[in-house]
Amino acid sequence: MTNRVVVTGLGVLTSLGDSKEQFWGNLLEGKSGVSTIESFDASEYTTRIAAEIKGFEPEAYGLDKKEARRMDRFVQLAVVASLKAVEDAGLRIGENSDAERTGVMVGSGIGGLGTWEDQHSVLLEKGPKRVSPFFIPMMIANMASGQVSMATGAKGPNTTVVTACATGTHTIGDSYKMIQRGDADVMICGGAESTIRPMAMAGFCSMRAMSVRNDEPHKASRPFDVDRDGFVMGEGAGVLILESLEHAQARGAHIYAEVIGYGMSGDAHHMTEPDPDGATRCMRMAIRDAGIEPQAVDYINAHGTSTPVGDKSETTAIKNTFGDHAYKLAVSSTKSMTGHLLGAAGGVEAVILAMTLENGVIAPTINLDNQDPELDLDYVPNEPRKADVRVALSNSFGFGGHNATIIMKKHEA
């Protein structure tokens, strides 16, 4: 017998807010978190906009100043979002949850790029003896999970995932499977990313992957719109507390939603260009894992990055997966507001999925002013929509052809 798995805690930190209430409210108001980059001089870049978290000070969230200085910014974001999720869940590790049965899986697509940049400058300017002894443990991608475990006292399974923009969804799906098969009772899972840095921006600019709508930052991310011209970089973290249903009920936890399906696949196609066949197989696997018919899905939080090729590929995959039902379900891309958080995107969007199921409201795709005629699904343009969403799906697709899909359903008490 496998364990049922539920969502009991949510922690989120993005350009749209540092609490789930503020974040959710801004999503439903259709606010964009995109603005001109302030963290460095981007005047020579073709893209000069991003969804930055302004004025983030880790000490303001309870992190020790000395310890915070030994963390890359992506790790700081991961720890803060995780502590928020643990608090939201009413989880007291060592009291109402066995520390050895509580695990952590918080991933990142790129990891500590900022630390790498900073220490490389030190190496060139001052020599190898001046490179920080904390360089490696600050920079490596698994340190988000490591520091979260230290901050929370979780001693169970502890690992990480690095699958580019599919990372966050893979951590949630893998954590779901760990609990389902009995390897843990609780998992702290999600993603964190902080790559609004000179090197990352330069690399994506060179790929011509990002929007150059610099004069209208809030209108730059426009998934499924005929005038979309690339994604907008975002930063932040999204973390969920997953528990076995039995464990959650035993401690009287609030349940947001139930995780019922997980799919993963590889395109074996191209470094950066998606293949709709891979996404189709991924969604079909999640549906099969959930034990439902495709017609049961009411809403899809799309990967929807606002790139010409990506949005078309995902739309094709949705049609391939759902047939005629594709035209009856709602699809929206919240990246139109948050920007694309790379490895953190799936974590943030899983938070959105759980809140959609609990609140019965679908967040819109903003800036969808002129829908691409080739993309003819219901993308919930510009305004939130009340809906009786019973089953919802979230997609994440990453460079290298990594695909991940999770499915949640409304929890019935």
PAVEXFI-401634 format. One record per residue (C-alpha): residue number from 1; x, z, y. Coordinates in nm, 4 decimals. Layout:
N
+-----+----------+----------+----------+
! num !       px !       pz !       py !
+-----+----------+----------+----------+
! NUM !        X !        Z !        Y !
...
+-----+----------+----------+----------+
***
This chain:
413
+-----+----------+----------+----------+
! num !       px !       pz !       py !
+-----+----------+----------+----------+
!   1 !   0.0000 !   0.0000 !   0.0000 !
!   2 !   0.1366 !  -0.0965 !   0.3421 !
!   3 !   0.0976 !   0.1081 !   0.6581 !
!   4 !  -0.1213 !  -0.0051 !   0.9448 !
!   5 !   0.0698 !  -0.0117 !   1.2742 !
!   6 !  -0.0635 !   0.0733 !   1.6192 !
!   7 !   0.0600 !   0.0745 !   1.9790 !
!   8 !   0.0551 !   0.4221 !   2.1355 !
!   9 !   0.2887 !   0.3993 !   2.4351 !
!  10 !   0.3805 !   0.1465 !   2.7035 !
!  11 !   0.6769 !   0.1433 !   2.9401 !
!  12 !   0.7409 !  -0.1377 !   3.1855 !
!  13 !   0.9748 !  -0.2026 !   3.4749 !
!  14 !   0.9621 !  -0.5375 !   3.6573 !
!  15 !   0.9489 !  -0.6887 !   4.0052 !
!  16 !   0.5729 !  -0.6186 !   3.9936 !
!  17 !   0.6042 !  -0.2441 !   3.9506 !
!  18 !   0.7611 !   0.0507 !   3.7725 !
!  19 !   0.4478 !   0.1890 !   3.6090 !
!  20 !   0.2002 !   0.0267 !   3.3755 !
!  21 !  -0.0820 !   0.0921 !   3.6225 !
!  22 !   0.0960 !  -0.0684 !   3.9178 !
!  23 !   0.2178 !  -0.3557 !   3.7022 !
!  24 !  -0.1271 !  -0.4242 !   3.5561 !
!  25 !  -0.2940 !  -0.4020 !   3.8962 !
!  26 !  -0.0549 !  -0.6541 !   4.0485 !
!  27 !  -0.1036 !  -0.8911 !   3.7552 !
!  28 !  -0.4804 !  -0.8852 !   3.7988 !
!  29 !  -0.4406 !  -0.9437 !   4.1722 !
!  30 !  -0.2337 !  -1.2518 !   4.0951 !
!  31 !   0.0712 !  -1.1276 !   4.2829 !
!  32 !   0.4054 !  -1.2997 !   4.2456 !
!  33 !   0.7186 !  -1.0891 !   4.2079 !
!  34 !   0.9420 !  -1.3802 !   4.3082 !
!  35 !   1.1398 !  -1.3734 !   4.6329 !
!  36 !   1.4715 !  -1.4819 !   4.7843 !
!  37 !   1.7684 !  -1.3285 !   4.6019 !
!  38 !   1.9101 !  -1.0240 !   4.7810 !
!  39 !   2.1575 !  -0.8826 !   4.5262 !
!  40 !   2.4262 !  -1.1425 !   4.6031 !
!  41 !   2.4855 !  -1.4367 !   4.8355 !
!  42 !   2.3116 !  -1.7292 !   4.6671 !
!  43 !   2.3291 !  -1.9644 !   4.9652 !
!  44 !   2.5414 !  -2.2204 !   4.7775 !
!  45 !   2.3156 !  -2.2261 !   4.4712 !
!  46 !   2.0500 !  -2.4900 !   4.4083 !
!  47 !   1.8158 !  -2.2059 !   4.3094 !
!  48 !   1.8144 !  -1.9121 !   4.5510 !
!  49 !   1.5063 !  -1.7258 !   4.4270 !
!  50 !   1.4320 !  -1.4817 !   4.1464 !
!  51 !   1.2005 !  -1.1960 !   4.0457 !
!  52 !   1.4334 !  -0.9090 !   4.1370 !
!  53 !   1.3601 !  -0.5386 !   4.1083 !
!  54 !   1.4361 !  -0.4228 !   4.4597 !
!  55 !   1.6027 !  -0.0890 !   4.5290 !
!  56 !   1.6306 !   0.0287 !   4.1696 !
!  57 !   1.8130 !   0.3638 !   4.1513 !
!  58 !   1.8355 !   0.5021 !   3.7957 !
!  59 !   1.8774 !   0.8604 !   3.9169 !
!  60 !   1.5309 !   0.8403 !   4.0727 !
!  61 !   1.3936 !   0.8098 !   3.7174 !
!  62 !   1.5775 !   1.1119 !   3.5847 !
!  63 !   1.9006 !   0.9535 !   3.4620 !
!  64 !   2.2148 !   1.1559 !   3.5198 !
!  65 !   2.4236 !   0.9888 !   3.7893 !
!  66 !   2.7472 !   1.0079 !   3.5910 !
!  67 !   2.5860 !   0.8773 !   3.2735 !
!  68 !   2.4063 !   0.5978 !   3.4604 !
!  69 !   2.7387 !   0.4740 !   3.5997 !
!  70 !   2.8519 !   0.4242 !   3.2407 !
!  71 !   2.5594 !   0.1914 !   3.1679 !
!  72 !   2.5140 !  -0.1714 !   3.2595 !
!  73 !   2.1999 !  -0.2334 !   3.4636 !
!  74 !   2.0179 !  -0.3815 !   3.1615 !
!  75 !   2.0825 !  -0.0569 !   2.9711 !
!  76 !   1.9578 !   0.1503 !   3.2635 !
!  77 !   1.6374 !  -0.0540 !   3.2686 !
!  78 !   1.5991 !  -0.0150 !   2.8911 !
!  79 !   1.6410 !   0.3618 !   2.9031 !
!  80 !   1.3996 !   0.4067 !   3.1947 !
!  81 !   1.1302 !   0.1880 !   3.0323 !
!  82 !   1.1767 !   0.3676 !   2.6991 !
!  83 !   1.1419 !   0.7111 !   2.8550 !
!  84 !   0.8257 !   0.5902 !   3.0274 !
!  85 !   0.6872 !   0.4631 !   2.6961 !
!  86 !   0.7718 !   0.7876 !   2.5156 !
!  87 !   0.6028 !   0.9878 !   2.7914 !
!  88 !   0.2995 !   0.7588 !   2.7905 !
!  89 !   0.2653 !   0.8076 !   2.4146 !
!  90 !   0.2867 !   1.1866 !   2.4420 !
!  91 !   0.5671 !   1.1601 !   2.1893 !
!  92 !   0.7839 !   1.4689 !   2.1476 !
!  93 !   1.0623 !   1.3687 !   1.9142 !
!  94 !   1.1545 !   1.6640 !   1.6977 !
!  95 !   0.8142 !   1.8270 !   1.7520 !
!  96 !   0.5206 !   1.5939 !   1.6868 !
!  97 !   0.7478 !   1.3214 !   1.5479 !
!  98 !   1.0342 !   1.3666 !   1.3020 !
!  99 !   1.3560 !   1.2488 !   1.4730 !
! 100 !   1.4868 !   1.0978 !   1.1497 !
! 101 !   1.1657 !   0.8954 !   1.1082 !
! 102 !   1.1707 !   0.7692 !   1.4692 !
! 103 !   1.3740 !   0.4535 !   1.5264 !
! 104 !   1.4860 !   0.2311 !   1.8126 !
! 105 !   1.5087 !  -0.1455 !   1.8436 !
! 106 !   1.5544 !  -0.2604 !   2.2030 !
! 107 !   1.7117 !  -0.6031 !   2.2416 !
! 108 !   1.8616 !  -0.8205 !   2.5135 !
! 109 !   1.9136 !  -1.1933 !   2.5321 !
! 110 !   2.2453 !  -1.1777 !   2.7163 !
! 111 !   2.3419 !  -0.8114 !   2.7503 !
! 112 !   2.5792 !  -0.6689 !   3.0088 !
! 113 !   2.6669 !  -0.9806 !   3.2029 !
! 114 !   2.7002 !  -0.7869 !   3.5292 !
! 115 !   2.9583 !  -0.5519 !   3.3799 !
! 116 !   3.1472 !  -0.8490 !   3.2355 !
! 117 !   3.1589 !  -1.0176 !   3.5768 !
! 118 !   3.2683 !  -0.7031 !   3.7570 !
! 119 !   3.5418 !  -0.6132 !   3.5104 !
! 120 !   3.6690 !  -0.9704 !   3.4937 !
! 121 !   3.7210 !  -0.9520 !   3.8695 !
! 122 !   3.9120 !  -0.6254 !   3.8231 !
! 123 !   4.1305 !  -0.7902 !   3.5582 !
! 124 !   4.2172 !  -1.0846 !   3.7823 !
! 125 !   4.2694 !  -0.8813 !   4.0978 !
! 126 !   4.4294 !  -0.5595 !   3.9670 !
! 127 !   4.5510 !  -0.6328 !   3.6155 !
! 128 !   4.4562 !  -0.5209 !   3.2625 !
! 129 !   4.5419 !  -0.1545 !   3.3108 !
! 130 !   4.2658 !  -0.1195 !   3.5689 !
! 131 !   3.9849 !  -0.2502 !   3.3466 !
! 132 !   3.7398 !   0.0306 !   3.2791 !
! 133 !   3.7570 !   0.2068 !   2.9416 !
! 134 !   3.3777 !   0.1874 !   2.9506 !
! 135 !   3.3780 !  -0.1933 !   2.9814 !
! 136 !   3.2984 !  -0.2676 !   2.6170 !
! 137 !   3.0402 !   0.0092 !   2.5525 !
! 138 !   2.8684 !  -0.0768 !   2.8822 !
! 139 !   2.8506 !  -0.4480 !   2.8084 !
! 140 !   2.7586 !  -0.4925 !   2.4420 !
! 141 !   2.3945 !  -0.5840 !   2.3775 !
! 142 !   2.3271 !  -0.3137 !   2.1172 !
! 143 !   2.4005 !  -0.0387 !   2.3691 !
! 144 !   2.0403 !  -0.0490 !   2.4948 !
! 145 !   1.9252 !   0.0802 !   2.1561 !
! 146 !   2.2201 !   0.3188 !   2.1354 !
! 147 !   2.1579 !   0.4753 !   2.4754 !
! 148 !   1.7812 !   0.4935 !   2.4188 !
! 149 !   1.8382 !   0.6844 !   2.0956 !
! 150 !   2.0677 !   0.9275 !   2.2764 !
! 151 !   1.8218 !   0.9708 !   2.5626 !
! 152 !   1.5260 !   1.0351 !   2.3328 !
! 153 !   1.6823 !   1.1991 !   2.0284 !
! 154 !   1.5539 !   0.9296 !   1.7908 !
! 155 !   1.7681 !   0.9361 !   1.4745 !
! 156 !   1.5836 !   0.6832 !   1.2575 !
! 157 !   1.6591 !   0.3108 !   1.2122 !
! 158 !   1.8647 !   0.1944 !   1.5087 !
! 159 !   1.9470 !  -0.1703 !   1.5608 !
! 160 !   1.9099 !  -0.4545 !   1.8059 !
! 161 !   1.8122 !  -0.8203 !   1.8230 !
! 162 !   1.9723 !  -1.1014 !   2.0230 !
! 163 !   1.7657 !  -1.4190 !   1.9978 !
! 164 !   1.7687 !  -1.5376 !   2.3590 !
! 165 !   1.4171 !  -1.5530 !   2.5045 !
! 166 !   1.2564 !  -1.4613 !   2.1705 !
! 167 !   1.4381 !  -1.1256 !   2.1590 !
! 168 !   1.1632 !  -0.8929 !   2.2822 !
! 169 !   0.9023 !  -1.0320 !   2.0470 !
! 170 !   1.1406 !  -1.0223 !   1.7517 !
! 171 !   1.2136 !  -0.6521 !   1.8163 !
! 172 !   0.8434 !  -0.5711 !   1.8129 !
! 173 !   0.7731 !  -0.7804 !   1.5056 !
! 174 !   1.0697 !  -0.6397 !   1.3145 !
! 175 !   0.9744 !  -0.2847 !   1.4145 !
! 176 !   0.6185 !  -0.3502 !   1.2986 !
! 177 !   0.7533 !  -0.4532 !   0.9588 !
! 178 !   0.9771 !  -0.1452 !   0.9374 !
! 179 !   0.6809 !   0.0852 !   0.9855 !
! 180 !   0.4574 !  -0.1254 !   0.7646 !
! 181 !   0.6931 !  -0.0906 !   0.4702 !
! 182 !   0.7585 !   0.2796 !   0.5334 !
! 183 !   1.1141 !   0.2782 !   0.6723 !
! 184 !   0.9998 !   0.4659 !   0.9844 !
! 185 !   0.6912 !   0.6375 !   1.1216 !
! 186 !   0.7624 !   0.5491 !   1.4848 !
! 187 !   0.9648 !   0.2755 !   1.6561 !
! 188 !   1.0670 !   0.2501 !   2.0211 !
! 189 !   1.0943 !  -0.1250 !   2.0652 !
! 190 !   1.1109 !  -0.4024 !   2.3225 !
! 191 !   1.3603 !  -0.5804 !   2.5445 !
! 192 !   1.5656 !  -0.5405 !   2.8615 !
! 193 !   1.7484 !  -0.7932 !   3.0757 !
! 194 !   1.9375 !  -0.8031 !   3.4046 !
! 195 !   2.0961 !  -1.1432 !   3.4606 !
! 196 !   2.0226 !  -1.2182 !   3.8251 !
! 197 !   2.3971 !  -1.2469 !   3.8679 !
! 198 !   2.6255 !  -1.5211 !   4.0030 !
! 199 !   2.7424 !  -1.6454 !   3.6611 !
! 200 !   2.3987 !  -1.6595 !   3.4991 !
! 201 !   2.2395 !  -1.8244 !   3.8004 !
! 202 !   2.5237 !  -2.0769 !   3.8211 !
! 203 !   2.4917 !  -2.1603 !   3.4529 !
! 204 !   2.1171 !  -2.2141 !   3.4626 !
! 205 !   2.1484 !  -2.4097 !   3.7883 !
! 206 !   2.4018 !  -2.6385 !   3.6211 !
! 207 !   2.1520 !  -2.6940 !   3.3388 !
! 208 !   1.8887 !  -2.7827 !   3.6008 !
! 209 !   1.6573 !  -2.5459 !   3.4167 !
! 210 !   1.5310 !  -2.3450 !   3.7143 !
! 211 !   1.2866 !  -2.4158 !   3.9941 !
! 212 !   1.4349 !  -2.5248 !   4.3271 !
! 213 !   1.1224 !  -2.4406 !   4.5252 !
! 214 !   1.3317 !  -2.2077 !   4.7425 !
! 215 !   1.1104 !  -2.2260 !   5.0506 !
! 216 !   0.8039 !  -2.1022 !   4.8606 !
! 217 !   0.9325 !  -1.8404 !   4.6158 !
! 218 !   0.5895 !  -1.7019 !   4.5280 !
! 219 !   0.4730 !  -2.0516 !   4.4310 !
! 220 !   0.7827 !  -2.1518 !   4.2344 !
! 221 !   0.6755 !  -2.0438 !   3.8849 !
! 222 !   0.3806 !  -2.2675 !   3.8015 !
! 223 !   0.3303 !  -2.3075 !   3.4268 !
! 224 !   0.1176 !  -2.6022 !   3.3111 !
! 225 !   0.1015 !  -2.7423 !   3.6656 !
! 226 !   0.1901 !  -3.1061 !   3.7246 !
! 227 !   0.4395 !  -3.0007 !   3.9928 !
! 228 !   0.6313 !  -2.7465 !   3.7810 !
! 229 !   1.0057 !  -2.7946 !   3.8140 !
! 230 !   1.1651 !  -2.5194 !   3.6063 !
! 231 !   1.1573 !  -2.1486 !   3.5330 !
! 232 !   1.2273 !  -1.8604 !   3.7703 !
! 233 !   1.4669 !  -1.5875 !   3.6583 !
! 234 !   1.3268 !  -1.2358 !   3.6310 !
! 235 !   1.4682 !  -0.8985 !   3.5327 !
! 236 !   1.3341 !  -0.5774 !   3.3888 !
! 237 !   1.2278 !  -0.4141 !   3.0655 !
! 238 !   0.9197 !  -0.3797 !   2.8493 !
! 239 !   0.9078 !  -0.1163 !   2.5744 !
! 240 !   0.6342 !  -0.0184 !   2.3295 !
! 241 !   0.5875 !   0.2784 !   2.1004 !
! 242 !   0.4692 !   0.1591 !   1.7603 !
! 243 !   0.3469 !   0.4089 !   1.5016 !
! 244 !   0.1852 !   0.4080 !   1.1651 !
! 245 !  -0.1872 !   0.4607 !   1.2114 !
! 246 !  -0.1715 !   0.7747 !   0.9975 !
! 247 !   0.1062 !   0.9254 !   1.2105 !
! 248 !  -0.0709 !   0.8402 !   1.5368 !
! 249 !  -0.4008 !   0.9890 !   1.4196 !
! 250 !  -0.2318 !   1.3026 !   1.2891 !
! 251 !  -0.0966 !   1.3858 !   1.6343 !
! 252 !  -0.4076 !   1.2689 !   1.8223 !
! 253 !  -0.2344 !   0.9839 !   2.0035 !
! 254 !  -0.4120 !   0.7372 !   2.2296 !
! 255 !  -0.4150 !   0.3951 !   2.0632 !
! 256 !  -0.3987 !   0.0824 !   2.2793 !
! 257 !  -0.4153 !  -0.1798 !   2.0048 !
! 258 !  -0.3191 !  -0.2537 !   1.6467 !
! 259 !  -0.0386 !  -0.4927 !   1.5506 !
! 260 !  -0.1609 !  -0.7100 !   1.2656 !
! 261 !   0.0649 !  -1.0152 !   1.2391 !
! 262 !   0.4185 !  -1.1403 !   1.2900 !
! 263 !   0.5751 !  -1.4809 !   1.2507 !
! 264 !   0.9246 !  -1.6179 !   1.3009 !
! 265 !   1.0799 !  -1.9588 !   1.2503 !
! 266 !   1.3726 !  -2.1820 !   1.3458 !
! 267 !   1.3521 !  -2.5307 !   1.4925 !
! 268 !   1.6813 !  -2.6636 !   1.3457 !
! 269 !   1.6501 !  -2.9191 !   1.6219 !
! 270 !   1.8416 !  -2.8704 !   1.9502 !
! 271 !   2.0373 !  -2.6076 !   2.1456 !
! 272 !   1.7856 !  -2.5844 !   2.4288 !
! 273 !   1.5020 !  -2.8328 !   2.3757 !
! 274 !   1.2032 !  -2.6879 !   2.1851 !
! 275 !   1.0372 !  -2.8551 !   1.8892 !
! 276 !   0.6591 !  -2.8023 !   1.8655 !
! 277 !   0.6830 !  -2.8056 !   1.4861 !
! 278 !   0.8854 !  -2.4826 !   1.4892 !
! 279 !   0.6388 !  -2.3083 !   1.7193 !
! 280 !   0.3489 !  -2.4319 !   1.5066 !
! 281 !   0.4998 !  -2.2887 !   1.1876 !
! 282 !   0.5706 !  -1.9622 !   1.3669 !
! 283 !   0.2101 !  -1.9158 !   1.4828 !
! 284 !   0.0747 !  -2.0162 !   1.1434 !
! 285 !   0.3005 !  -1.7594 !   0.9777 !
! 286 !   0.1740 !  -1.4855 !   1.2096 !
! 287 !  -0.1872 !  -1.5819 !   1.1434 !
! 288 !  -0.1255 !  -1.5805 !   0.7692 !
! 289 !   0.0510 !  -1.2437 !   0.7931 !
! 290 !  -0.2469 !  -1.1038 !   0.9853 !
! 291 !  -0.4862 !  -1.2192 !   0.7148 !
! 292 !  -0.7178 !  -1.3868 !   0.9652 !
! 293 !  -0.8509 !  -1.7337 !   1.0314 !
! 294 !  -0.7161 !  -1.9224 !   1.3340 !
! 295 !  -1.0660 !  -1.9112 !   1.4834 !
! 296 !  -1.0383 !  -1.5324 !   1.5152 !
! 297 !  -0.7809 !  -1.5571 !   1.7962 !
! 298 !  -0.9386 !  -1.5190 !   2.1408 !
! 299 !  -0.6366 !  -1.5208 !   2.3718 !
! 300 !  -0.2749 !  -1.6371 !   2.3789 !
! 301 !  -0.0153 !  -1.4991 !   2.6169 !
! 302 !   0.1938 !  -1.8129 !   2.6257 !
! 303 !   0.5693 !  -1.8419 !   2.6452 !
! 304 !   0.4787 !  -2.0729 !   2.9361 !
! 305 !   0.8065 !  -2.0831 !   3.1275 !
! 306 !   0.7106 !  -2.3518 !   3.3827 !
! 307 !   0.9571 !  -2.6080 !   3.2483 !
! 308 !   0.8343 !  -2.9672 !   3.2041 !
! 309 !   0.9361 !  -2.9898 !   2.8377 !
! 310 !   0.8626 !  -2.6304 !   2.7303 !
! 311 !   0.5023 !  -2.6115 !   2.8507 !
! 312 !   0.4207 !  -2.9450 !   2.6892 !
! 313 !   0.5800 !  -2.8439 !   2.3594 !
! 314 !   0.3907 !  -2.5143 !   2.3436 !
! 315 !   0.0596 !  -2.6802 !   2.4267 !
! 316 !   0.1176 !  -2.9306 !   2.1460 !
! 317 !   0.2000 !  -2.6451 !   1.9072 !
! 318 !  -0.1178 !  -2.4569 !   2.0011 !
! 319 !  -0.3246 !  -2.7679 !   1.9322 !
! 320 !  -0.1462 !  -2.8225 !   1.6010 !
! 321 !  -0.2076 !  -2.4612 !   1.4991 !
! 322 !  -0.5683 !  -2.4178 !   1.6106 !
! 323 !  -0.7212 !  -2.7654 !   1.6021 !
! 324 !  -1.0547 !  -2.7760 !   1.7856 !
! 325 !  -1.0397 !  -2.3994 !   1.8410 !
! 326 !  -0.7477 !  -2.4559 !   2.0803 !
! 327 !  -1.0042 !  -2.5654 !   2.3391 !
! 328 !  -1.2160 !  -2.2519 !   2.2882 !
! 329 !  -0.9514 !  -1.9830 !   2.3287 !
! 330 !  -0.7944 !  -1.8667 !   2.6559 !
! 331 !  -0.4236 !  -1.9215 !   2.7266 !
! 332 !  -0.2323 !  -1.7796 !   3.0213 !
! 333 !   0.1282 !  -1.7470 !   3.1296 !
! 334 !   0.2070 !  -1.4243 !   3.3113 !
! 335 !   0.5578 !  -1.5591 !   3.3776 !
! 336 !   0.3892 !  -1.7268 !   3.6737 !
! 337 !   0.4019 !  -1.3769 !   3.8297 !
! 338 !   0.6880 !  -1.1908 !   3.6578 !
! 339 !   0.9307 !  -1.4782 !   3.6330 !
! 340 !   1.1099 !  -1.5301 !   3.3028 !
! 341 !   1.2788 !  -1.2102 !   3.1856 !
! 342 !   1.4667 !  -1.3858 !   2.9047 !
! 343 !   1.5272 !  -1.1250 !   2.6311 !
! 344 !   1.2884 !  -0.8793 !   2.7969 !
! 345 !   1.0029 !  -1.1295 !   2.8285 !
! 346 !   0.8512 !  -1.0592 !   2.4879 !
! 347 !   0.8550 !  -0.6842 !   2.5476 !
! 348 !   0.6844 !  -0.7129 !   2.8848 !
! 349 !   0.4316 !  -0.9619 !   2.7490 !
! 350 !   0.3521 !  -0.7375 !   2.4515 !
! 351 !   0.2689 !  -0.4644 !   2.7034 !
! 352 !   0.0355 !  -0.7154 !   2.8695 !
! 353 !  -0.1178 !  -0.8077 !   2.5327 !
! 354 !  -0.1986 !  -0.4433 !   2.4532 !
! 355 !  -0.3488 !  -0.3841 !   2.7982 !
! 356 !  -0.5550 !  -0.7031 !   2.7711 !
! 357 !  -0.7095 !  -0.5800 !   2.4468 !
! 358 !  -0.7775 !  -0.2330 !   2.5846 !
! 359 !  -0.9187 !  -0.3414 !   2.9218 !
! 360 !  -1.1031 !  -0.6620 !   2.8310 !
! 361 !  -0.9466 !  -0.8579 !   3.1182 !
! 362 !  -0.7148 !  -1.1590 !   3.0939 !
! 363 !  -0.4393 !  -1.1897 !   3.3539 !
! 364 !  -0.4282 !  -1.5386 !   3.5082 !
! 365 !  -0.1781 !  -1.8191 !   3.5334 !
! 366 !  -0.1182 !  -1.8304 !   3.9081 !
! 367 !  -0.0029 !  -2.1385 !   4.1014 !
! 368 !  -0.1988 !  -2.3613 !   3.8651 !
! 369 !  -0.3262 !  -2.5824 !   4.1468 !
! 370 !  -0.2961 !  -2.9244 !   3.9843 !
! 371 !  -0.3139 !  -2.8920 !   3.6074 !
! 372 !  -0.1020 !  -3.1448 !   3.4237 !
! 373 !  -0.3527 !  -3.3894 !   3.2702 !
! 374 !  -0.1457 !  -3.3975 !   2.9510 !
! 375 !  -0.1920 !  -3.0198 !   2.9184 !
! 376 !  -0.5653 !  -2.9818 !   2.8757 !
! 377 !  -0.6273 !  -2.6288 !   2.7465 !
! 378 !  -0.7939 !  -2.3360 !   2.9247 !
! 379 !  -0.4993 !  -2.1722 !   3.1041 !
! 380 !  -0.7090 !  -1.9177 !   3.3025 !
! 381 !  -0.6085 !  -2.0585 !   3.6412 !
! 382 !  -0.5416 !  -1.8320 !   3.9393 !
! 383 !  -0.8073 !  -1.5640 !   3.8802 !
! 384 !  -0.8317 !  -1.2872 !   3.6174 !
! 385 !  -1.1129 !  -1.3169 !   3.3683 !
! 386 !  -1.3247 !  -1.0521 !   3.2008 !
! 387 !  -1.3472 !  -1.1297 !   2.8317 !
! 388 !  -1.4244 !  -0.9564 !   2.5054 !
! 389 !  -1.0803 !  -1.0149 !   2.3574 !
! 390 !  -1.0749 !  -0.8917 !   1.9987 !
! 391 !  -0.7588 !  -1.0656 !   1.8744 !
! 392 !  -0.4666 !  -1.1745 !   2.0913 !
! 393 !  -0.1392 !  -1.3545 !   2.0244 !
! 394 !   0.1911 !  -1.3664 !   2.2132 !
! 395 !   0.4576 !  -1.6366 !   2.1824 !
! 396 !   0.8284 !  -1.6267 !   2.2621 !
! 397 !   1.0717 !  -1.9130 !   2.2068 !
! 398 !   1.4479 !  -1.8989 !   2.2638 !
! 399 !   1.7484 !  -2.1264 !   2.3000 !
! 400 !   1.8877 !  -2.2070 !   1.9585 !
! 401 !   1.5395 !  -2.2786 !   1.8281 !
! 402 !   1.4380 !  -1.9151 !   1.7722 !
! 403 !   1.0595 !  -1.8668 !   1.7606 !
! 404 !   0.8608 !  -1.5433 !   1.7446 !
! 405 !   0.4877 !  -1.4661 !   1.7481 !
! 406 !   0.3039 !  -1.1367 !   1.7282 !
! 407 !  -0.0695 !  -1.0780 !   1.6914 !
! 408 !  -0.2595 !  -0.7660 !   1.7974 !
! 409 !  -0.6235 !  -0.6746 !   1.7661 !
! 410 !  -0.8508 !  -0.4409 !   1.9552 !
! 411 !  -0.8425 !  -0.0931 !   1.8054 !
! 412 !  -1.1731 !   0.0341 !   1.6714 !
! 413 !  -1.1816 !   0.4133 !   1.6700 !
+-----+----------+----------+----------+
***
